């Protein structure tokens, strides 16, 4: 009894020491200013949603756009390098607040709501919302004309916030603006509202059946967002912005992306080429980027499935025990993981754990979330397989002198494995497709690659069919392997 008490005391001491170490390390990190951290690391970590041309786009890890060039110049003035991370727009702000990013630069409008939770640099671009409709559409020129209409916007943008305050306007939300424009062209919605430069770029590229109407009806200013504790970094960014404007570098960057030369080149390109429904040239140029996305998707799915199988089997074995000490924790785990969305689990692991001093890389966070989620579903597949075996087989094995574990290992589980192949195959296919959710934490898997390229070339009808074909290529071997195993393990019927 004394030995057990001593071991328990030592364990508690170790746990206390670890917690104190984590708290101390977190305090040291907080004590270090944001500007010192940036200069010490030699890089400015910038979060951006690179699906918003001409401000930011990505192609195979290469970033281009007005924000990208300006951020690179600012980092140079700070004496560091800019390192960009591409993540969905609804994910970059939590990442900023938990310290994953030093700054966010993604055509972010300075608003009172955002200013309450983060700091903003001096404005670096004046923008405004513009309405676009089909060429033959009449009667819509101002925001008041949108009453009773369905209007497409990009999720979590100022266009959405503005229109939601207007009575009688039905707002349709999209992850990327090119999908909203595609729905408008297909006449599923009546209009689209977004930043004027983005609309003009998209129309020139691929949506020439659409036209902008009226004038910009909002006066918006874009700023660089930093964390609330990063006022020193904000001040240095403001100094860098001021110097860039004084030297004329800002004007050169602006002219490159929004000047008359850029607009004239876009118009000439629009006159010279006709958009294609499916552009094979784009597919050829971007094929290597698709392959990278396929490889990351395959790695995420295979590693998560490989880790989830033994965890799921262990949970299933716990749930078929008579002891409540084993059943209850397993049942609770399964219910929690199946009862909460996978997206929430990914966000929790990557964005919430850092508040407790646990920083995990994006890839590891994705693997952990996918593994823990699929393990819950796999456990139910195994549990159903075990319970489908006639109870008499266990009783017969025990009557022959086998222990419970021997009977389970030699009699029950071999039959279970044969029966659960089809549902496990379905879980593997679902896992492949669910891996697309990790894009919210900046992983460019196959679906995120499609989002980036569809926005970069304003060609969703070219990009998304290719994405579908690659997903089919990934899932097809799984179904074939499952059919082979079913044929091989099918019991022989004797007449």
C-alpha positions, 0 to 999 in steps of 0.5 A: 500500500505504501509503495502504491502511495509513493508511486502515486505521489511521484506521478503527481510530482511529475505532472505538476513539474510538467505543468509548471514548465509549460506555464513558465515557457508560455510566460517567457513567450508572452514576455517576448515582444512580437517585434523581437520575436519577428526579428529574432526568427528573421521572418514575418509570418503572414496569413493570407487566403490566396484565392482573391486575385489580384490581391493574392493568389497562389500556384504551387506554393508561389504567391503573387498579387498586390498584397504579396508584393507590398508585404514582401516590401514591408518585411524587407524594411523590417529587415526580415523575410516574408513567409506566407501561409495560405489558409481559408479566410475564416481560419486566418484570424483564429490563427493570428490570435493564437500566435500562429501568424504574426500578421494577416494581409488578405484584403482585410477591411478595417471594421469596428468589430474586427478592431475590437479583437485585433490591431490594424496598421494604417490603411494601405488601400481604398476599396469599395463594394461593387455589384455585378449582374448578367449582361441582359439584366436590367433594373439593378444599379444600386444596393436599394435595387437588391431588395427581394433579390438573391445576392452572392458574396464571399463568406465572412467578407464586408459584402456579406456584413453589409447586405445582411443589414439590408432588409429584403436581401437574401444573401448566398454565401460562397467560400470563393468569389469565383463560385458565386460568379459561376452561380450568377452566370448560371442564373441561380442568383440575381447578383454578386457583390464584392470588391471592385478590383476583384470583380473587374479581374474576374470578368476580364479573365473568364466571366465576360457574360457579366457586367459591373453596374453602378458605382462602389457603394461603400468606402472601405480601407484595407489594413494589415491585422496583427494581434492585440498584444503586437502594438510594437509590431504594428508601429514598425509596419506603419513606419515601413508603409510610410517609407515605402510610400515616400520612396515611390515603391508603393506607387510602382506596386499599385501601378503593376496591379491596378494601373492603366497598363495592367487594365489595358493589358487585361482588356487586350487579353479579353479581346484576343482570347475567348474563354473556354468552358474547359481549357486544356491549356490550364490543365497542362500548366497546372498538372504538377500542382494537382499531383502535389495536392493528390500526394498530400491528400493520399498521405493524410488519408493513409496515415490517418486510416493506418493509425485509426484502425488499431485505435478503433479496434481497441475502442471496439474491444473495450465497448464489448466488455462487461466492465463499465470501467472499460465500456464507459470511457470508450462509449463517451469518446465515440459519442463525442467524436461522432457527435461533433463536426470534424471541422470543429475538431480540426479547429480545436486541435490547431487553434485552441490547444496553443492557448494551453501551450501545445503548438502542433504543426499543421500537418500533424494537427490534421493527422491527429484530427482525422485519426481521432475522428475516423477511429470513432467510426471504425470502432463502431464498424468493428463493434458491429462486426464482433456482435454479429458473430454468434455468441455460441462460438465464444461459448464453444471456444471457452468450453474447449479451455480457451481464455477470453483473449484467446477466443477473441484472437483466434475465433471471433476477430478473424471472422470479424475482419472478413465481415467489416471489409465493405464498411471499412472501405467506405470509411476509407473513401469518406476519409479521403474526401473529409481530408479536404477540411484540413485546408482551413489550417493551411494545408494545400491538399487536393480540394484546396489546390482546386480552390487556389487554381480556380480563383487564380485562373477564374476557371472553375469549370476547368479546375473542378472536373479535374479535381473530381477525376483525381478523387476518383483515381484515389478512391477507385483502387480502394473499391477494387481491393475491397472486392478482391478481399470479399471474393477471397474471404467469402465462405464456400457454400456446400450444397 
